[in-house]
Amino acid sequence: MLKDKSNIQAESLNKRLKNKKQVEEDLWYQTQMHKILMNISSQYINVPLEDVKDAVNAALGEIGEFVSADRAYVFNYDFEKNIAVNIYEWCNKGIEPQIDNLKSSPLDAAPDLVESHLKGDPVTIYDVSALPSGDLRDILEQQQIKSLITVPMFHEDRLVGFTGFDSTKRKHVYTSMEIELIKFFGQILIGLRMRIQSEEALLESEKKYRHLFKNAPAGIYEIDFEKFRFVNVNDIMCRYTGYSEKEFLSMHPPDLLTENSKNLYIQRLEKLSEGEKLIHNVEHNIIKKDGQTLNVLLSNDFIYENGKLKGARVVAHNITDRKKAEEEKIKAQKVSGEHEKLALVGQIAGKMAHDFNNVLGVIMGNSQLALIETKEPKTKKALELIFKQTIRGKNLTKNLVAFARDQEPKQEFFKINEKIDLVLSLLRKDLEGIELIKENKTGMPDLLADSGMIEHALVNLVQNSIHAVSMVKNPQITMRSYCVADNICFEIEDNGCGILKEHLKKIYEPSFTLKGSKDIAGLYKPDIKGTGYGMSNVKKYIEQHKGNISIESQFGSGTKFIISMPVIKKELTSEEKIKIREETIHFDKYILLVEDEPAISDVQYRILTQEPCSHKVDIASTGQVAMDLFGRNEYDFVSLDYILLGKITGMDIYHHIRKTNKNIPILFVSGNIEFLESVKDLKQKDINIDHLSKPCQNKDYVNSINRLLEIYENGL
């Protein structure tokens, strides 16, 4: 009994010792598991993206060695392609890697394994050789796998992949703790996966931002308000301003602005700093590196940190052309309004001129007859006054009709010096007693203009100088002509009474005069009268030819008028030919040229038929000839004047062409005000037309033709 009792006690002690040892082993195992997981977790917190692969493979190796596996791996599921992709792998020494062979494993080869994973269940296989014959067993045996375990990974209830461990040297039973370890590792991988996706998305977003920043069709820059510096700029902004990136970033933001824009910029900053909300879009004027001014629309995205303004991201749109177009539109509207206002004057003047001149003719004729017969001095003096006033009335009517009438210049080539000599010859009687100085440059190019209009302008300007020196002791008038760049210039200067500064802006206004009853200071002889329309006509004539007129005057010392008009060459220069060749050039086209002024059509014909254009050209001087030619020939392009000889206008020809050909490019070339207003609406409806105002530079004419042909041939 004692012996049996002793055996029982020994067995009990042995059992307790074994249990204690098992508990100690389990505790050690759990401690090691926790160390492994803590080590892996701490490593994954800040691991750089480029080191993720090495970190995951190292963790697989640490766990694989701990659970006595020979190979460990991670697969991603791609259910759209119905495959599993091996993305990470660790292999023990002497074990052949399989990752390159398992980049696209078909899910159909292991449907039971996938099904278990979808349910959230791990898959353990103790003995691969005991599996039924099939694809899964074949795949595993090819890799010499004896035992394995795979644990599914889920993200937000969606199966995304699995972690697996293989035993290839001997069969292995994976314990519940090992399964929990692998599951926990899978969750760490899910967290890492989310972080990778987030950082990759951020990198992609930054990449897209950088791409947009560099390649956006607008200028972009960033400002740091604390350093008061530009911190980033794209190529377009550098191109806008002419500065290199290095030069731009070295500047303070106000350095880029004109004085007015600089003040506006500082005012907005002060308001923003005080917490005031402002509109994000604002127009500024930027000073380019070459000193030119650029109009920009700035769209600001202000950056705040803890309620404090820190910086801004700014998108700059170049609106210089738009602003110029708006200014031209306003100017055109003003001119149009003035023309509409004066249209009634023109109609009335036209109707009245004939009858009024008849009345003046009767008075003039009878006063002249009476002057011949009258001997009595007082009566003769009264008749002379009547005769002079009829002359004044005739001139007033002439100037009023000329001002109100809107006529397109009839252009021809002539020499400006010959025209000046002609005008001085016509006015030689009025110039008696005045020292006349001529400083005319020789060898000047011919001027393409309406010779009658230029003659009328010169007569008005010279007469004004004659009037201005009427009270001067030693009167002097100087006439100059010269060329500057591509402009023909001529000046009329006198040492007469001059014009007060406050009157300089008014001299071109209709009906404004400083003579006659308006001559309060007695600067002109009493018999000199002004109509008020002379300088208005001069300005209108010059601007109709795309010229400029300016004035320099000092009261009591004299006045100088400077007129510049563009040189229109009779053919392209060698420089223009080279530039045109460098741009898009169309040649060997068949062109219908409709122009009734031989001086212009001759130039256009030579330009179009010679190098580099080499077009075939037919000329039509009337509307009927143009329509007949278009009906007989297949043209590629039409160059079309608006005002033509006869009743058919350029617009009539346009509508005739569009009845049979909706798309042939047509370039209108005209300076007619009525046409310029109507063509704006027409261009919105028909992309295959454009217009140039007369006179136009030869290179502009060729470039407009090339541009229209480019639009037509590319179907833009």
Backbone hydrogen bonds, N-H to C=O, Kabsch-Sander energy under -0.5 kcal/mol:
donor,donor_aa,acceptor,acceptor_aa,energy
5,K,1,M,-2.8
6,S,2,L,-2.5
7,N,3,K,-2.4
8,I,4,D,-2.4
9,Q,5,K,-2.2
10,A,6,S,-2.3
11,E,7,N,-2.7
12,S,8,I,-2.4
13,L,9,Q,-2.5
14,N,10,A,-2.7
15,K,11,E,-2.4
16,R,12,S,-2.4
17,L,13,L,-2.5
18,K,14,N,-2.4
19,N,15,K,-2.8
20,K,16,R,-2.5
21,K,17,L,-2.6
22,Q,18,K,-2.6
23,V,19,N,-2.7
24,E,20,K,-2.7
25,E,21,K,-2.6
26,D,22,Q,-3.1
27,L,23,V,-2.9
28,W,24,E,-2.5
29,Y,25,E,-2.9
30,Q,26,D,-3.0
31,T,27,L,-2.5
32,Q,28,W,-2.6
33,M,29,Y,-2.6
34,H,30,Q,-2.7
35,K,31,T,-2.2
36,I,32,Q,-2.7
37,L,33,M,-2.8
38,M,34,H,-3.0
39,N,35,K,-2.7
40,I,36,I,-2.7
41,S,37,L,-3.0
42,S,38,M,-2.4
43,Q,39,N,-1.8
44,Y,40,I,-2.0
45,I,41,S,-0.8
46,N,42,S,-0.6
51,D,48,P,-1.6
52,V,49,L,-1.2
55,A,51,D,-2.2
56,V,52,V,-2.8
57,N,53,K,-2.4
58,A,54,D,-2.2
59,A,55,A,-2.1
60,L,56,V,-2.6
61,G,57,N,-2.0
62,E,58,A,-2.1
63,I,59,A,-2.5
64,G,60,L,-3.0
65,E,61,G,-2.5
66,F,62,E,-1.5
67,V,63,I,-2.4
68,S,65,E,-0.8
69,A,64,G,-3.2
70,D,166,D,-3.3
71,R,166,D,-1.6
72,A,90,W,-2.6
73,Y,164,G,-2.2
74,V,88,Y,-1.9
75,F,162,F,-2.8
76,N,85,V,-2.6
77,Y,160,V,-2.6
78,D,83,I,-2.8
82,N,78,D,-0.9
83,I,78,D,-2.1
84,A,105,S,-2.5
85,V,76,N,-2.9
86,N,84,A,-0.5
86,N,102,L,-2.3
87,I,74,V,-2.5
87,I,85,V,-0.6
88,Y,74,V,-1.4
90,W,72,A,-3.1
92,N,70,D,-3.0
95,I,92,N,-2.1
101,N,98,Q,-1.3
102,L,98,Q,-0.9
102,L,99,I,-0.7
105,S,84,A,-2.7
105,S,102,L,-0.5
107,L,82,N,-1.9
109,A,106,P,-1.2
110,A,107,L,-1.5
114,V,110,A,-2.0
115,E,111,P,-2.5
116,S,112,D,-2.4
117,H,113,L,-2.2
118,L,114,V,-2.5
119,K,115,E,-1.3
120,G,116,S,-0.5
120,G,117,H,-1.4
121,D,116,S,-2.6
123,V,150,T,-2.8
124,T,122,P,-0.5
125,I,148,L,-2.8
128,V,146,K,-2.4
130,A,127,D,-1.3
131,L,128,V,-1.8
138,D,134,G,-2.1
139,I,135,D,-2.6
140,L,136,L,-2.5
141,E,137,R,-2.7
142,Q,138,D,-1.9
143,Q,139,I,-0.9
143,Q,140,L,-0.5
144,Q,141,E,-1.6
145,I,140,L,-2.3
146,K,167,S,-3.2
147,S,167,S,-1.8
148,L,125,I,-2.2
149,I,165,F,-1.9
150,T,123,V,-2.5
151,V,163,T,-3.1
153,M,161,G,-3.1
155,H,158,R,-2.7
158,R,155,H,-0.8
159,L,157,D,-0.5
160,V,153,M,-2.5
161,G,153,M,-1.3
162,F,75,F,-1.8
163,T,151,V,-2.5
164,G,73,Y,-2.2
165,F,149,I,-2.4
166,D,71,R,-3.0
167,S,147,S,-3.0
174,Y,172,H,-0.6
175,T,173,V,-0.5
179,I,175,T,-2.1
180,E,176,S,-2.2
181,L,177,M,-2.4
182,I,178,E,-2.4
183,K,179,I,-2.5
184,F,180,E,-2.7
185,F,181,L,-2.3
186,G,182,I,-2.1
187,Q,183,K,-1.7
188,I,184,F,-1.9
189,L,185,F,-2.3
190,I,186,G,-1.9
191,G,187,Q,-2.3
192,L,188,I,-2.5
193,R,189,L,-3.0
194,M,190,I,-2.5
195,R,191,G,-2.2
196,I,192,L,-2.8
197,Q,193,R,-2.7
198,S,194,M,-2.6
199,E,195,R,-2.9
200,E,196,I,-3.0
201,A,197,Q,-2.5
202,L,198,S,-2.3
203,L,199,E,-2.9
204,E,200,E,-2.8
205,S,201,A,-2.8
206,E,202,L,-2.9
207,K,203,L,-2.7
208,K,204,E,-2.8
209,Y,205,S,-2.7
210,R,206,E,-3.0
211,H,207,K,-2.5
212,L,208,K,-3.3
213,F,209,Y,-3.4
214,K,210,R,-2.7
215,N,211,H,-2.6
216,A,212,L,-1.7
219,G,316,A,-2.2
221,Y,314,V,-2.1
222,E,232,N,-2.2
223,I,312,A,-2.7
224,D,229,R,-2.8
225,F,223,I,-0.7
225,F,310,K,-2.0
226,E,310,K,-0.9
228,F,224,D,-1.3
229,R,224,D,-1.7
230,F,251,M,-1.1
231,V,222,E,-2.7
232,N,222,E,-1.1
234,N,220,I,-2.3
238,C,234,N,-1.6
239,R,235,D,-2.5
240,Y,236,I,-2.7
241,T,237,M,-2.1
242,G,238,C,-2.4
248,F,244,S,-2.7
249,L,245,E,-2.5
250,S,246,K,-0.9
251,M,248,F,-1.5
255,D,252,H,-1.6
256,L,253,P,-1.4
257,L,254,P,-1.7
258,T,285,N,-2.0
262,K,258,T,-2.7
263,N,259,E,-2.0
264,L,260,N,-2.1
265,Y,261,S,-2.6
266,I,262,K,-2.3
267,Q,263,N,-2.2
268,R,264,L,-2.3
269,L,265,Y,-2.2
270,E,266,I,-2.2
271,K,267,Q,-2.0
272,L,268,R,-2.5
273,S,269,L,-2.6
274,E,270,E,-1.3
275,G,272,L,-1.6
276,E,271,K,-2.5
282,V,298,L,-2.2
284,H,296,V,-2.5
286,I,284,H,-0.5
286,I,294,L,-3.2
287,I,256,L,-3.0
288,K,286,I,-0.7
288,K,292,Q,-3.2
289,K,241,T,-3.1
291,G,288,K,-1.9
294,L,286,I,-3.0
296,V,284,H,-2.6
296,V,294,L,-0.5
297,L,317,H,-2.4
298,L,282,V,-3.2
298,L,296,V,-0.6
299,S,297,L,-0.5
299,S,315,V,-2.7
300,N,280,H,-2.4
300,N,298,L,-0.6
301,D,313,R,-2.7
302,F,300,N,-0.6
303,I,311,G,-3.1
304,Y,302,F,-0.5
305,E,308,K,-2.6
308,K,305,E,-1.6
310,K,303,I,-3.3
311,G,303,I,-1.6
312,A,223,I,-1.8
313,R,301,D,-2.4
314,V,221,Y,-2.9
315,V,299,S,-2.3
316,A,219,G,-4.0
316,A,314,V,-0.5
317,H,297,L,-2.4
317,H,315,V,-0.5
318,N,316,A,-0.5
319,I,295,N,-2.3
319,I,317,H,-0.8
320,T,295,N,-0.6
323,K,319,I,-3.1
324,K,320,T,-2.5
325,A,321,D,-2.7
326,E,322,R,-2.7
327,E,323,K,-2.7
328,E,324,K,-2.9
329,K,325,A,-2.5
330,I,326,E,-2.8
331,K,327,E,-2.7
332,A,328,E,-3.1
333,Q,329,K,-3.1
334,K,330,I,-2.5
335,V,331,K,-3.0
336,S,332,A,-3.4
337,G,333,Q,-3.0
338,E,334,K,-2.5
339,H,335,V,-2.8
340,E,336,S,-2.8
341,K,337,G,-2.6
342,L,338,E,-2.3
343,A,339,H,-1.3
344,L,340,E,-0.9
345,V,341,K,-0.6
346,G,342,L,-3.0
347,Q,343,A,-2.6
348,I,344,L,-3.0
349,A,345,V,-3.8
350,G,346,G,-3.0
351,K,347,Q,-2.0
352,M,348,I,-3.0
353,A,349,A,-2.9
354,H,350,G,-0.7
355,D,351,K,-0.7
356,F,352,M,-3.7
357,N,353,A,-2.9
358,N,354,H,-1.8
359,V,355,D,-2.3
360,L,356,F,-2.8
361,G,357,N,-2.6
362,V,358,N,-2.2
363,I,359,V,-2.3
364,M,360,L,-3.4
365,G,361,G,-2.9
366,N,362,V,-2.4
367,S,363,I,-2.3
368,Q,364,M,-2.3
369,L,365,G,-2.2
370,A,366,N,-2.6
371,L,367,S,-2.1
372,I,368,Q,-1.5
373,E,369,L,-1.6
374,T,370,A,-2.6
380,K,376,E,-2.4
381,K,377,P,-2.5
382,A,378,K,-2.0
383,L,379,T,-2.5
384,E,380,K,-2.3
385,L,381,K,-1.8
386,I,382,A,-2.1
387,F,383,L,-2.7
388,K,384,E,-2.5
389,Q,385,L,-2.2
390,T,386,I,-1.9
391,I,387,F,-1.9
392,R,388,K,-2.2
393,G,389,Q,-2.6
394,K,390,T,-2.3
395,N,391,I,-2.3
396,L,392,R,-2.6
397,T,393,G,-2.3
398,K,394,K,-2.3
399,N,395,N,-2.7
400,L,396,L,-2.5
401,V,397,T,-2.4
402,A,398,K,-2.2
403,F,399,N,-2.4
404,A,400,L,-2.4
405,R,401,V,-2.3
407,Q,405,R,-0.9
411,Q,409,P,-0.9
412,E,449,A,-2.1
414,F,447,L,-1.9
416,I,414,F,-0.5
419,K,415,K,-1.8
420,I,416,I,-2.4
421,D,417,N,-2.3
422,L,418,E,-2.1
423,V,419,K,-2.2
424,L,420,I,-2.5
425,S,421,D,-2.0
426,L,422,L,-2.2
427,L,423,V,-1.7
428,R,425,S,-1.2
431,L,427,L,-1.6
432,E,429,K,-1.1
434,I,431,L,-2.1
435,E,475,P,-2.2
436,L,434,I,-0.6
437,I,435,E,-0.5
437,I,477,I,-2.7
439,E,437,I,-0.5
439,E,479,M,-3.5
441,K,481,S,-1.9
447,L,414,F,-3.4
449,A,412,E,-2.2
449,A,447,L,-0.8
451,S,449,A,-0.9
454,I,450,D,-2.3
455,E,451,S,-2.4
456,H,452,G,-2.4
457,A,453,M,-2.5
458,L,454,I,-2.6
459,V,455,E,-2.5
460,N,456,H,-2.2
461,L,457,A,-2.4
462,V,458,L,-2.8
463,Q,459,V,-2.6
464,N,460,N,-2.1
465,S,461,L,-1.8
466,I,462,V,-2.6
467,H,463,Q,-2.5
468,A,464,N,-2.4
469,V,465,S,-1.7
470,S,467,H,-1.3
472,V,469,V,-1.4
477,I,435,E,-2.8
478,T,493,E,-3.1
479,M,437,I,-3.3
480,R,491,E,-2.0
481,S,439,E,-1.7
482,Y,489,C,-2.4
484,V,487,N,-2.2
487,N,484,V,-1.6
488,I,565,M,-3.3
489,C,482,Y,-3.3
489,C,487,N,-0.5
490,F,563,I,-2.3
491,E,480,R,-2.2
492,I,561,F,-1.8
493,E,478,T,-2.6
494,D,559,T,-2.6
495,N,476,Q,-1.3
497,C,468,A,-1.5
503,H,500,L,-1.6
504,L,500,L,-0.7
504,L,501,K,-1.0
506,K,503,H,-1.3
507,I,503,H,-0.8
507,I,504,L,-0.6
509,E,506,K,-2.0
511,S,532,G,-1.1
512,F,509,E,-1.8
512,F,532,G,-0.8
516,G,528,I,-1.2
518,K,515,K,-2.0
519,D,516,G,-1.6
520,I,518,K,-1.9
522,G,519,D,-0.7
528,I,525,K,-2.0
529,K,527,D,-0.6
537,N,533,Y,-2.1
538,V,534,G,-2.1
539,K,535,M,-2.5
540,K,536,S,-2.0
541,Y,537,N,-2.8
542,I,538,V,-2.4
543,E,539,K,-2.5
544,Q,540,K,-2.0
545,H,541,Y,-0.8
545,H,542,I,-1.0
546,K,543,E,-1.9
547,G,542,I,-2.4
548,N,564,S,-2.5
550,S,562,I,-2.3
552,E,560,K,-2.6
554,Q,558,G,-2.2
556,G,497,C,-3.6
557,S,554,Q,-2.7
558,G,554,Q,-1.6
559,T,494,D,-0.8
560,K,552,E,-2.9
561,F,492,I,-2.3
562,I,550,S,-2.5
563,I,490,F,-2.5
564,S,548,N,-2.5
565,M,488,I,-2.5
567,V,486,D,-2.8
568,I,566,P,-0.6
569,K,567,V,-0.7
577,K,573,T,-2.3
578,I,574,S,-2.1
579,K,575,E,-2.4
580,I,576,E,-2.6
581,R,577,K,-2.2
582,E,578,I,-1.7
583,E,579,K,-1.1
588,D,613,C,-1.3
591,I,589,K,-0.7
591,I,616,K,-3.1
592,L,637,F,-2.5
593,L,591,I,-0.6
593,L,618,D,-3.4
594,V,592,L,-0.6
594,V,639,S,-3.4
595,E,593,L,-0.7
595,E,620,A,-2.0
600,I,597,E,-0.9
601,S,597,E,-2.6
602,D,598,P,-2.5
603,V,599,A,-1.1
604,Q,600,I,-2.7
605,Y,601,S,-2.5
606,R,602,D,-2.0
607,I,603,V,-2.4
608,L,604,Q,-2.4
609,T,605,Y,-2.2
610,Q,606,R,-1.7
613,C,610,Q,-1.0
614,S,610,Q,-2.4
615,H,608,L,-3.3
616,K,589,K,-3.0
618,D,591,I,-2.3
620,A,593,L,-2.9
623,G,645,L,-0.7
626,A,622,T,-1.9
627,M,623,G,-2.3
628,D,624,Q,-2.2
629,L,625,V,-2.6
630,F,626,A,-2.3
631,G,627,M,-1.8
632,R,628,D,-1.1
633,N,629,L,-1.7
635,Y,633,N,-0.9
636,D,590,Y,-3.3
637,F,590,Y,-1.3
638,V,665,P,-1.8
639,S,592,L,-2.8
640,L,638,V,-0.6
640,L,667,L,-3.2
641,D,594,V,-1.6
644,L,642,Y,-0.6
645,L,621,S,-0.8
650,G,642,Y,-3.0
653,I,649,T,-1.8
654,Y,650,G,-2.2
655,H,651,M,-2.2
656,H,652,D,-1.9
657,I,653,I,-2.5
658,R,654,Y,-2.4
659,K,655,H,-0.9
660,T,656,H,-0.5
660,T,657,I,-1.3
661,N,657,I,-2.5
666,I,688,N,-2.3
667,L,638,V,-2.8
668,F,666,I,-0.6
668,F,690,D,-2.7
669,V,640,L,-2.7
670,S,692,L,-2.2
676,L,672,N,-2.4
677,E,673,I,-1.7
678,S,674,E,-1.7
679,V,675,F,-2.6
680,K,676,L,-0.5
680,K,677,E,-0.5
681,D,677,E,-0.5
682,L,678,S,-1.3
683,K,679,V,-2.4
684,Q,680,K,-0.9
685,K,681,D,-0.9
685,K,682,L,-0.7
686,D,682,L,-1.7
689,I,686,D,-0.9
690,D,666,I,-1.6
692,L,668,F,-2.5
701,Y,697,Q,-2.0
702,V,698,N,-2.3
703,N,699,K,-2.6
704,S,700,D,-2.2
705,I,701,Y,-1.8
706,N,702,V,-2.6
707,R,703,N,-2.5
708,L,704,S,-2.2
709,L,705,I,-2.4
710,E,706,N,-2.3
711,I,707,R,-2.1
712,Y,708,L,-2.4
713,E,709,L,-2.8
714,N,710,E,-1.9
715,G,711,I,-0.6
715,G,712,Y,-0.7
716,L,711,I,-1.9
